[in-house]
Amino acid sequence: MGPYPLERLPRLADPAAPVGGAGVRPAEARQEGPLSASHAYELYLGLFDQQHTGDVSERAPIPDDPQERADNLKGGLYFLDADMAGCGVLTADAWTGETCDHGFAVVTLVAHSRTVGRDQPGDDWIDGTRQVNADLRAAELAVLIAGYIRRIGFDAVAHTPTTSDVDIDKVALQCGLIEAVGGELRAPFIKTGFSLSVVSTDMEIAPDAPLARRGLAANLRSTHSLGWLLGRGGTRAGLGRLNGDHRPLHMGRYPMERIKRVPEATTLVIPEEIERVPVRAGGFPRAGHGDMGPKFQKELAVFSYKTPQAQAYIQQIGEMVPYQDGEVAPERAPGTSDPDRNADALKAFAHHLGGDMVGVCEVPEYAWYSHNGKGEVITPRHKYGVVILLDQGYETMEGASGDDWVSGAQSMRAYMRGAQIAGLMAEHLRALGFSSRSHTNRDSEVLHIPLVLEAGLGELSRIGELVLNPFVGPRFKSVVLTTDMPLTPDRKIDFGLQDFCNKCTKCARECPCGAIEFGDKIMFNGYEMWKPDVEKCTKYRLGNMKGSACGRCMKTCPFNIEGVLAERVFLWSAIKLPFTRKFIANLDDKVGNGSINPIKKWWWDLEFKDGRTIEPEKGTNARELDMNGGRIASKQKVAIYPPDVLPAGDNQGVPVKLERKEAILRRQQAETPAAAWARVGRR
């Protein structure tokens, strides 16, 4: 149903009723200056426009009910962060160019990013880009939904703000997303400008009707009611302060400034003992090179991409890889020498582009991979890193088991958006005269987890090789931008997570393959951590036949909360009152957090296999909480593979067998953090 209560608006009885009226959309309030980032958008708009159509797969086994189909498409758009989505009939007079035998339309509305005050950090980069920024997002969503529709067996064409064969405004009026009032096109509930895109299709879907004209009283009841102002029913509140609209853009919506800052991480890190590792040594690359056998080598090609949604997302990630690096302007732009203002400007720009949280750090040498995926030596080249977190979606996670058919799509959606955000930022910084590179899930020269920790965005958690954030927990993916632009690093944070994770073993109990440690932390490659069994985790995610990949630990973690308002009192208590942490961990189970909320399930459980979408042959994981999962704790055997047994960075294609018995012994012999603290003379 989306973040705005569109269901409260009066509509015409006939979805195909002619819509009169015309007008212009609200203009962007601020104009671009000499440092505007508007130039960076053209490339990415072009990438989406090139994919507005494509081949159609065989018809998928989806419901015949047009309403179920419409709900599925809207759910997919809101999962992708559309502000509004609507379905409608596509009338003959809506075509302005090449026509198709399409009778239905899916419309997406994306509002301008918020504007706060004047002369804020990043304004000189952002002003003049709010319309093109919304255009890019609208184009992205149209291309993704069109690609999804084609993969379930129906023809679909994306009509973007820059490439369209339909009158987009007319189609949006027809499906009731906007209305014409006094020569202006307005979107109910939204005071800013906006962008629109359309997907035309031959798939029959239930249409929304055009908006009916509202009198003053009806308008007050629907778009200015007290319920909407306060966000009744889970909608986006009309009072902007409740949504964080009053906060400076560089600070984001999450109050990270309220979290305690500390000079060192809350877990021991011994930089001089950390060995750089190659991309080849990661769990998935090892599977890809045959280290885990032919079965897992084969599954690597599809494990998180085997749904029609994820297939659409991964295509976009691949298209952006060639533009992660590029030529640097010969001269540096004026006004870019202040590291404080630069850091805040980058944070504002990242939030403007859709990032959820942003931190800045110096990039330690050990955070660079030793070799890239081709086996080539990597030479560290940038001093600073900008780390951006992308929430994988609280609403969708609520309706999932964590290891069902939407899990891979959650990952790919966040990775795709992150690649776009960091790519745009790097493109702009290079134009300002600073060498910059984005590091995505598809092609990264740096390890992300150490940098998330260094940038003050979380603490290491029991989940293991995962930094947990106080507001979105483990429910995020990261993207990194490295640069030589002078920046002021953020300090690390302490929100009591080490004590909380000591008292809570829920992620270990709920892990489907027992890969998360029930026991104590160890030292691993210079880090104090709960070291997970990467071999088990990788094999489960690759071999999960009843879902796509796995995010069960994210789903069931007590910090997997709404983040902004809901459950804030419990979050505050967990951070500020150590004696309540065990109680809160137990309460999380008592109230059923981590269970499946069927109201939030918008997707169909489908598998994309051999070029067509089918019903999953093995079924679907639908796990509820396993209160007896702790029974494996005493029998758990965790295997670890330290750097000295990992494949060499230039080893390409030669399998290196995982010696599990030896790896279990290495875990049993691992140094304790207490011994390491005593040895290095700290604490």
Buried (B, 14 or more C-beta within 10 A) or exposed (E): BBBBBBEBBBBBEEBBBEBEBEBEBBEBEBEBEEBBBBEBBEBBBEBBBEBBBBEBBEEBEBEEEBEBBBBBBBBBBBBBBBBBBBBBBBBEEBBEEEEBEBBBBBBBBBBBBBBBEEEBBBBBBBBBBBBBBBBBBBBBBBBBBBBBBBBBBBBBBBBBBBBBBBBBBBBBBBBBBBBBEEEBBBBBBBEBBBBBBBBBBBBBBBBBBBBBEBEEEBBEBBBEBEBBBEBEEEBBBBEBEBBBBEBBBBBBBBBBEEBEEEEEBBBBBBEEEBEBBBBBBBBBBBBBBBBBEEEBBBBBEBBBBBBBBBBBBBBBBEBBBEBBBBEBEEEEBEEBEBBEBBBBBBBBBBBBBBBBBBBBBBBBEBBBBBBBBEBEEBEBEBBBBBBBBBBBBBBBBBBBBBBBBBBBBBBBBBBBBBBBBBBBBBBBBBBBBBBBBBBBBBBBBBBBBBBBBBBBBBBBBBBBBBBBBBBBBBBBBBBBBBBBBBBEBBBBBBBBBBEBBBBBBBBBBBBBBBBBBBBEBBBBBBBBBBBBBBBBBBBBBBBBEBBBBBBBBBBBBBBBBBBBEEBBEBBEBBBEEEEBBBBBBEEBBEEEBBBBEEEBBBBBBBBBEEEBBEEBEEEBBBBEBBEEBBEBBEEBBBBBBBBEBBBBBEBEEEBBEBEBEEBBBBBEEBEEBBEBBEEEEEE
